[in-house]
Amino acid sequence: FEVYLDGPQGPRWYTFDARHDARRIGRVVIARGRDATDVAISTSFGTTLLAQFDVHTLEGVGLLTLALIGLRSALNARAQLRRDRTRLRELASLALEGLAVCDGET
């Protein structure tokens, strides 16, 4: 990620980019605000784990291509959810077996 700003200089507004001294093809605006507290991507309290964060950008593609990319991402997410559910069932089963052993019910 990087930050750029639109600022006034005289009667016009200009884009200032501290990292690149050249015109960019395009930018994806995630948020607009005065500072980082106004435009945080996420705000969390306590322990958190970001398991995945994907950003896909393509230059000059049609709506059909974008729809296919979205479909592929959705299918990948569903497959990961199925794997996660299976793993949680396995862990729950192990936990129940452990409780049974602790209670002397083997």
C-alpha positions as CSV (number, residue, x, y, z in Angstrom):
1,F,0.0,0.0,0.0
2,E,1.0,3.6,-0.4
3,V,-0.5,6.9,0.3
4,Y,-0.9,9.8,-2.0
5,L,-2.8,13.0,-1.5
6,D,-4.8,15.5,-3.6
7,G,-3.9,19.0,-2.5
8,P,-4.7,22.5,-3.7
9,Q,-2.1,24.6,-5.4
10,G,-3.6,27.9,-6.4
11,P,-7.0,27.4,-8.0
12,R,-6.4,23.8,-9.0
13,W,-6.0,20.5,-7.2
14,Y,-3.0,18.3,-7.8
15,T,-2.1,14.7,-6.9
16,F,1.1,14.4,-4.9
17,D,2.8,11.1,-4.7
18,A,5.9,10.9,-2.5
19,R,7.1,7.5,-3.8
20,H,6.8,8.1,-7.6
21,D,7.8,11.1,-9.6
22,A,5.9,10.0,-12.7
23,R,2.3,9.8,-13.7
24,R,0.7,6.5,-12.7
25,I,-1.7,4.5,-14.9
26,G,-4.3,4.4,-12.2
27,R,-4.9,4.1,-8.5
28,V,-7.4,2.2,-6.5
29,V,-9.0,4.5,-3.9
30,I,-9.6,2.5,-0.7
31,A,-10.7,5.4,1.4
32,R,-10.7,9.2,1.7
33,G,-10.0,11.2,4.8
34,R,-7.8,13.5,6.7
35,D,-5.4,11.0,8.3
36,A,-4.9,7.3,9.1
37,T,-7.7,7.2,11.7
38,D,-10.2,8.4,9.1
39,V,-9.2,5.9,6.5
40,A,-8.2,2.7,8.3
41,I,-8.7,-0.4,6.3
42,S,-9.7,-2.2,9.5
43,T,-9.8,-1.3,13.1
44,S,-9.6,-4.1,15.6
45,F,-9.4,-4.4,19.3
46,G,-7.6,-7.3,20.9
47,T,-5.7,-10.1,19.1
48,T,-6.5,-10.6,15.5
49,L,-5.1,-12.7,12.7
50,L,-5.4,-11.6,9.0
51,A,-5.5,-14.9,7.2
52,Q,-5.7,-13.6,3.7
53,F,-5.8,-10.2,2.0
54,D,-5.9,-10.2,-1.8
55,V,-5.9,-7.2,-4.1
56,H,-6.2,-7.9,-7.9
57,T,-5.8,-5.1,-10.4
58,L,-6.0,-5.4,-14.1
59,E,-5.5,-2.7,-16.7
60,G,-8.2,-2.3,-19.4
61,V,-10.3,-5.5,-18.8
62,G,-13.9,-6.0,-19.6
63,L,-16.8,-6.7,-17.2
64,L,-16.8,-10.4,-18.2
65,T,-13.2,-10.8,-17.2
66,L,-13.8,-9.1,-13.9
67,A,-16.8,-11.3,-13.3
68,L,-14.8,-14.5,-13.9
69,I,-12.0,-13.3,-11.6
70,G,-14.7,-12.7,-8.9
71,L,-16.2,-16.1,-9.5
72,R,-12.8,-17.7,-9.2
73,S,-12.1,-15.9,-5.9
74,A,-15.5,-16.9,-4.5
75,L,-14.9,-20.6,-5.4
76,N,-11.4,-20.5,-3.8
77,A,-12.9,-18.9,-0.7
78,R,-15.6,-21.6,-0.5
79,A,-13.0,-24.4,-0.9
80,Q,-11.0,-22.8,1.9
81,L,-14.1,-22.6,4.1
82,R,-14.8,-26.3,3.6
83,R,-11.2,-27.2,4.5
84,D,-11.5,-25.0,7.6
85,R,-14.8,-26.6,8.7
86,T,-13.3,-30.1,8.2
87,R,-10.3,-29.1,10.3
88,L,-12.5,-27.6,13.1
89,R,-14.6,-30.9,13.2
90,E,-11.4,-32.9,13.6
91,L,-10.1,-30.6,16.4
92,A,-13.5,-30.8,18.2
93,S,-13.4,-34.6,18.0
94,L,-9.9,-34.6,19.4
95,A,-11.0,-32.3,22.2
96,L,-14.0,-34.5,23.1
97,E,-11.7,-37.6,23.1
98,G,-9.3,-35.7,25.5
99,L,-12.2,-34.9,27.8
100,A,-13.3,-38.5,27.8
101,V,-9.8,-39.6,28.7
102,C,-9.6,-37.0,31.5
103,D,-13.0,-38.2,32.9
104,G,-11.9,-41.9,32.7
105,E,-14.4,-42.9,30.1
106,T,-12.1,-44.7,27.7
